[in-house]
Amino acid sequence: MTDEKESTFLVTHVESDSAVLKDVNDGQVHTLSSNPGLAVDDAVEATVAPDPPMEVTYQVVEVAERRSLSIEESEEPPTVHERELAAETETGELAREERAGVGEVHVLTPPEEDTADAVADVLDDREATLSRAARLGVNRVEVRSEPGVVSVRYMP
């Protein structure tokens, strides 16, 4: 029997001799006893195992894939399709749609006067947004807005 865990992790903190990984599927946090060259905001498909004998820290057994994630606010407005989704969605609600190929688009419909706050909330909740990006297998999150519409695009 093994206590190894294979999953997709978001790197949330690094130091020269350690790192912290958050499992994007179950939210469990794993503190590594060493840093195998990871950087904050990396998505890592890896296998980790607890360090004996106390099993309070972990080590990376294998890295299957590593990619850097980014989140940015775009100067571009939401697309015509995103505005159409917003028009079909009640104020204060969320519409979700898969993108052609890989990824998703989330369209938020805040009251017009709260649009800037909604954008700030998405950008400030970096860990949750990048965890979703890691789970979806994408590398980039782009936030677009105009009064009453915020689109969060999860893209390769």
N, C-alpha and C positions, 0 to 999 in steps of 0.2 A: 504494500500500500504506500502511496506517495501523497504528500501534501502539496505537490506542485499545482500551480494554478496557471492556466493558459487563458489570456484575455487580451483586450485592447485597453491600454492605459493612457491617461493624460499625465504628463510630467508637470506637477504643480509647483515644485520647489527643488532647487539644486544647490549643492555646495560641492567643493572639490572632492570631498570624501563621502558624500551621501546624496540621496535624491528621494523625493516623495512622489509616488505614483498613485493615481486615483483610477480605479477600475470604472470605465465608462458605462458598464452594463449594470453593476450592482452598487456602485458608489463606495465600495470598500477602499480604504486608504492603506498603502503599503510603504513603509519606510525602508529604503535600501541601506544596507550596511556599507555599500561602496557605490560610486557613481561610474558606470561604464561608458562615460562620455555623453550622457544625456543633457538636453537643454530644456529650460522651461518652455512650455507650449508645444513640446514634441508629442506626437501620438505614436505609441509603441505597441505593436502586436508582439507580445512576449510571453514567456513562461517564467514565473517567479516561484521560489521555494523559500520556506522559512529557514533562518539560520539556527542550527542547533547550538546549545541545548535548550535555550530559553524560548526560541521561536517567536521573538518579539520584533525582530528585524528580518528583512528578506534579502535575497540575492537574485540577480537575473541569471536564469539558467540558459535561456536562448532568446534571441531577438529575431523574429521572423521578418518584421518590417518596421521601419522608422521613418516618419515624415514630420516635417515642420508645419505647424498650423499658424494661420494668421487671421486676424479680424480687423476690419477697417471700415470707416465711414466713407462712403463715396459721395462725390459732388453730383453724380448723375441722379436724376429723379427715378422713381419707380417706373417700370416698363408699362406699356399700354395694358398688357395682360394682367400685371399686378394691380393696376388701378381698377380694372374690370372686376377682379376678385374682391377688392376692397369695397366696390360699389354693391356687391352681392352679400356683404358681410355686415352684420349689425355693429354699430359703434361700440367699441370696447371689447370686441371679439377677435378671434384669431382664425385665419384660413390657412390650411396647409395643403401643399400640392407637391407631388414628385416632379423633379425636373426631368426633361428629356435626357436620357443617359444616366447620370449619377447625380445624386443630391436632392435637395428639397428647397422649396421657397415657402417661407412663412410670411403672411401678410397680416399686420396688426392694424386695427382701425381705432386709434385713440381719438378723443375729441380734438379738433384742430388745435386748440390752445395748448394741448398737452403733448403735441408731437415731439418737440425737442426733448421733453422729459422721457418719453418712451424710447427714443434713440439712445439717450444717456443710460437708461436702465439696461438695454441690451448690451451696450458696450461695457458697462460697469459689471455686469454679470458674466464676465469673461470666462470663468471656469465652467459654468453651465453651458454657455454657448459653444465653447471649444470642445467640451465633452460630447455634445451632440454632433459636432463636426467629425470628431474621431469615430463615433459610433456609426455615422453615415458613410465613412470612408472617404471623406473629402479633405482638401487641404486649406480651403479658403472660405472665409465668411465675409460677405459684403453687405453693409447696411445702407439702404437708400431711403430717402424720405421726401415727402411734401406734406403740406398741412392735411392732417387726417389720415395719412397713409404712411406706414413704415414697412418696408420689405426687408426681410433677412434672407439672404441668398446663400445657401450652402453649396459650394461649387468645387469641382476638382482642381 
